[in-house]
Amino acid sequence: MIAAKAIVAAFLSLHLLQGCGGGCLKTNDLRTMLNSSLKVGDTQREIETVLGNIGFSWTYTDFLRRYNTTIRDEAHCGAYQAISVYIYLDDARRLAKIEVLDSYTMP
């Protein structure tokens, strides 16, 4: 699990800092990385460790039992394109579902 967390952090950091050859961070790439680092049933502590290693700013809404973030890479993707990530917990505060979606919003 620790190796997977390090891979996620390294991949995302390098991808965003170097622009991956001028391209955007891809929704499918991020989805794959999260799904390889987290699995259904992971504890809230395990989830928070992975999210902390990724380095984006995450918000947790207790009412929805959901972590979320919107990732923008204006330098490579433009001001209107983003990736929205939602990580849902079940009643026992364990991972239930991960959603990674393309988002087109105002800056």
Residue pairs with C-beta under 8 A, 6 or more apart in sequence:
1 37
1 46
4 36
4 37
5 37
5 49
5 50
5 53
6 53
7 33
7 36
7 37
8 33
8 34
8 36
8 37
8 50
8 53
8 54
9 53
9 54
9 55
11 29
11 33
12 25
12 30
12 33
12 54
12 55
12 56
13 55
14 20
15 25
15 29
16 25
16 73
19 73
19 75
19 76
20 76
22 76
23 76
24 73
24 76
24 77
24 81
25 71
25 73
25 76
25 77
25 83
27 83
27 100
27 101
27 102
30 71
30 83
30 85
30 100
31 98
31 100
34 50
34 85
34 87
34 98
34 100
35 98
37 50
38 46
38 47
38 50
38 87
38 95
38 98
39 95
40 94
40 95
40 96
40 97
41 94
41 95
42 94
42 95
43 93
43 94
44 89
44 93
44 94
46 95
47 67
47 87
47 89
47 95
51 58
51 67
51 87
56 69
56 71
57 69
58 67
58 68
58 69
59 67
59 68
59 69
60 66
60 67
61 68
64 88
65 88
65 89
65 90
65 91
65 93
65 96
66 86
66 87
66 88
66 89
67 85
67 86
67 87
67 89
68 84
68 85
68 86
68 87
69 84
69 85
70 82
70 83
70 84
70 85
70 103
70 105
71 82
71 83
71 84
71 85
72 79
72 81
72 82
72 107
73 81
74 107
79 107
80 104
80 105
80 106
80 107
81 102
81 103
81 104
82 102
82 103
82 104
82 105
83 100
83 101
83 102
83 103
84 99
84 100
84 101
84 102
84 103
85 98
85 99
85 100
85 101
86 97
86 98
86 99
86 101
87 95
87 97
87 98
87 99
88 95
88 96
88 97
88 98
88 99
89 95
89 96
90 96
